Amino acid sequence: MLDETLLDDPDALARVDRRGLLRGAAEAGARVRTAARHAAEAGVTELNPEGRPRSILVAGPGTAAAGVADMVATLAGASAPVARLHSTGVAAAAGALRWALPGWAGSVDLLLITTTDGSEPGLALLAEQAYRRGVTVVAVVPKRSPLAEAVSGTHGLVVPMAVAPHELTDEEAQEASPAALWALFTPLLALLDRMGLVTAPADTLQRVADRLDRTAERCGPGVATYSNPAKTLAAELADTLPLIWTEGAAAAPIGRRFAAVLAELAGRPAFAAELPEALAAHRGLLAGAFARGADPDDFFRDRVDEAQALHARVVLLRDRPTGGLTAAPAARELALSHDTTISELEPRDPAADEGPATGNGTSTGNDATNGEGATAGSGTATGNGTATGNGTATGNGTATGDPGTTRDGTTDLECFAELLAITDFAAVYLALTSRRNTTT
């Protein structure tokens, strides 16, 4: 259950946030700047690749590494096939995993290793295997870690992971931090830009960092729920089974990551699927045991001993559908036909972000050392397509932007970053306000 009294109590949220999750979410923009600087210092921006790789292989444990692999595959698109390597079992060393290259990997392929730990012996062996077979290796790992030492020099290129000072002695905080994904992902964006697979020059990364800062101001703990899109979404998902439907190529990996961090941080099961396939894949969940069956106003239900039954709730994350065609009306109609509520989330129009920032403490510095946590900011949760819808789906939706048009001056990465930040904040609020967290 969600403790709604905590949502609008910043001091109480700070007390229960033992892992610094809100601070990590607020530091995403600062982490992008630091990671971009690390990539430049490592020589990534000076590389002159001889053509594109035949394929890109991505390896690394954890939710953040999985998200990186998914996003690299999405952004690279058809420019180069991207495959995530999964561990193939347990290695001899205690707690170690076994990793292996596919049999066809060779000198025309690229291996990307991302990890918030850096002590995994299995990944060091994978880098050694790649070196013997001529595979180019680039690793984003913590500085002075065993894996960094194993890869650096003749084995490949190492970019130190951007780590905030308060995380230097806390590996668990590094892995759990929502900013960990950006610390691992940003150097790879710079690398793929040099290879011509993604458009992410230095000025674009700066704009992404600025968009993350502005989103953190709107989603900070000092912003009331009614004008905070992340808190609103968290409140709407309380006591529900989230069905995360995505539309637009960039939204798909964000939906999958949202489902993953809901499980990892909030202990909440969720299912993600892309439209229009989601309409068939999740129809049974809308009509089955998770339909809106248990009446919360049932007079005979024991409010103490009988928990409210979970019911499905649709979360529609939208970016820019191909060709301007959209399946959103069909999604709303399906939800309406099953009396299921739906929340919608889109990137804001860039004009809504113009003007001075009004947050007082949100991490907006030039590197990760400047973050002091998220606090109050300004912005509305109902304007320009970022609102999350309340109540039963009516077919009108809450997203107002035209998904078929481009937003002047806004890159795909900026929209990508905004959706990612809002969903990360929502998962953090669900984690902090759950009864399980506040009573332990």
Protein Blocks (a to p, Z undefined) as FASTA:
>chain_A
ZZfklmmmmklmmmmmmnommmmmmmmmmmmmmmmmmmmmnommmpccebjafbdcdede
djklmmmmmmmmmmnmmmbccdddddfbdcfbehiacddddfkbcfkbccddddfklpam
klmmmmmmmmmnopacdddddehiaklmmmgojloccddddddfklmmmmklmmmpmklm
mmmmmmmmmmmmmnopaccdfklmmmmmmmmmmmmmmmmmklcfklmmklmmmmmmgoia
cddddedjklmmmmmmmmmmmmmmnopacdddddfklmmmmmmmmmmmmbcfbccklmkl
cfklmccddddddddddfddehhiafklmmmmmmmmnopacdddddddfklmgccdfbeh
iacbfbfklpgbjaddeddfkgghiaccedjdehlojafbdfkbccehiafklmmmmmmm
mmmmmmmmmmmmpmklmmZZ
